[in-house]
Amino acid sequence: VQLQASGGGLVQAGDSLRLSCVASERPFSNLAVGWFRQSSEKEREFVAAISWSGGSTYVGDAVKGRLTISRDDAKNTVHLRMTSLGPEDTAVYYCAARPKRVGITTAQSWEVPDNYDYWGRGTQVTVSS
């Protein structure tokens, strides 16, 4: 499975941005997708995730209230829209995917990078103040 993240760039504080992640897997519903970010000052941080059906979404504390995650299975794409961006949002954003597995998936499991099997290369987001 290959993942391609896009949509990053240089923006001003207060701006909005939409990141996209396209997967090569078909059917796309076999994959749940998460976003993580990493900056030079912080460890990899969970941003958001969306379940296989799209019926459940999970958002990290640092971006809660400023983010919407959605999926378009017809286009094998997950979108991440962030608003009210600030310099603290500057990071490389990675999308990752996890296939369906037997068993219960806990809410906390979405935040753990090791639970994702596939990773894209990342897209840089830089927010200037």
C-alpha positions as CSV (number, residue, x, y, z in Angstrom):
1,V,0.0,0.0,0.0
2,Q,1.3,3.4,-1.0
3,L,0.2,6.6,0.6
4,Q,0.8,10.1,-0.8
5,A,0.2,13.2,1.4
6,S,-0.2,16.6,-0.2
7,G,-1.5,20.1,0.5
8,G,1.2,21.4,2.7
9,G,2.9,24.8,2.3
10,L,3.7,28.1,3.8
11,V,0.7,29.9,5.3
12,Q,0.0,32.8,7.6
13,A,-1.2,32.5,11.2
14,G,-4.9,32.3,11.3
15,D,-5.2,30.7,7.8
16,S,-6.8,27.4,7.0
17,L,-5.3,24.5,5.1
18,R,-6.5,21.2,3.7
19,L,-4.2,18.2,3.5
20,S,-5.0,15.2,1.4
21,C,-3.8,11.6,1.6
22,V,-4.3,9.3,-1.4
23,A,-3.9,5.5,-1.0
24,S,-3.2,2.9,-3.6
25,E,-5.3,0.2,-1.8
26,R,-8.6,-0.9,-3.3
27,P,-11.1,-1.1,-1.9
28,F,-10.1,1.9,0.1
29,S,-12.6,0.9,2.8
30,N,-10.1,-1.8,3.9
31,L,-8.0,1.0,5.4
32,A,-8.5,3.4,8.3
33,V,-6.3,6.5,8.1
34,G,-4.5,8.6,10.6
35,W,-2.5,11.7,10.5
36,F,0.5,12.4,12.6
37,R,2.9,15.4,12.7
38,Q,6.5,15.9,13.7
39,S,8.5,19.0,14.2
40,S,12.1,19.4,15.2
41,E,11.1,20.3,18.7
42,K,8.6,17.6,19.4
43,E,8.1,13.9,19.1
44,R,5.6,12.5,16.6
45,E,2.2,13.7,17.6
46,F,-1.2,12.2,16.8
47,V,-3.4,14.7,14.9
48,A,-6.5,12.8,13.8
49,A,-7.9,9.5,12.4
50,I,-10.9,8.2,10.6
51,S,-12.2,4.7,10.8
52,W,-12.7,2.2,7.9
53,S,-16.3,3.2,7.4
54,G,-15.8,6.9,8.1
55,G,-18.4,6.6,10.9
56,S,-15.9,7.4,13.6
57,T,-13.3,10.1,13.9
58,Y,-10.7,10.8,16.5
59,V,-8.9,14.1,17.0
60,G,-5.8,14.9,19.0
61,D,-6.0,17.3,21.9
62,A,-3.7,19.9,20.3
63,V,-6.0,20.4,17.4
64,K,-9.4,19.7,18.8
65,G,-12.0,22.2,17.7
66,R,-9.9,23.3,14.7
67,L,-9.9,20.2,12.6
68,T,-12.1,18.1,10.4
69,I,-11.2,14.8,8.9
70,S,-13.2,13.1,6.2
71,R,-12.8,10.4,3.6
72,D,-13.9,10.0,0.0
73,D,-13.7,6.3,-0.8
74,A,-14.5,6.8,-4.5
75,K,-11.2,8.7,-4.7
76,N,-9.2,6.7,-2.2
77,T,-8.6,9.9,-0.4
78,V,-8.8,11.3,3.2
79,H,-8.9,15.0,3.7
80,L,-7.7,16.9,6.8
81,R,-8.9,20.5,7.1
82,M,-7.3,22.6,9.7
83,T,-8.4,26.1,10.7
84,S,-6.9,28.9,12.8
85,L,-3.4,27.7,12.2
86,G,-0.6,29.0,14.4
87,P,3.2,28.6,14.5
88,E,2.8,25.7,16.8
89,D,1.2,23.8,13.9
90,T,4.4,23.9,11.9
91,A,5.5,20.4,11.3
92,V,5.8,17.6,8.7
93,Y,2.4,15.9,8.5
94,Y,2.3,12.2,7.8
95,C,-0.7,10.1,6.8
96,A,-0.7,6.5,7.9
97,A,-3.0,3.6,7.3
98,R,-4.1,0.5,9.2
99,P,-6.1,-2.4,7.8
100,K,-9.0,-4.1,9.4
101,R,-8.2,-6.7,12.0
102,V,-10.2,-9.0,14.2
103,G,-10.8,-7.7,17.6
104,I,-11.8,-4.5,19.4
105,T,-10.1,-1.3,18.4
106,T,-9.8,1.0,21.3
107,A,-10.0,4.8,21.1
108,Q,-6.5,5.1,22.4
109,S,-5.1,2.8,19.8
110,W,-5.7,5.4,17.1
111,E,-3.0,7.6,18.7
112,V,-0.3,5.0,18.7
113,P,2.0,5.1,15.6
114,D,2.9,1.5,15.9
115,N,-0.7,0.5,15.2
116,Y,-0.4,1.8,11.6
117,D,1.1,-0.5,9.0
118,Y,1.7,1.9,6.2
119,W,3.1,5.4,6.1
120,G,3.4,8.2,3.5
121,R,6.4,10.5,3.1
122,G,4.8,13.5,4.7
123,T,4.1,17.1,3.6
124,Q,5.6,20.1,5.2
125,V,3.3,22.7,6.8
126,T,4.9,26.0,7.9
127,V,2.9,28.7,9.6
128,S,4.4,32.1,9.9
129,S,3.4,34.5,12.6
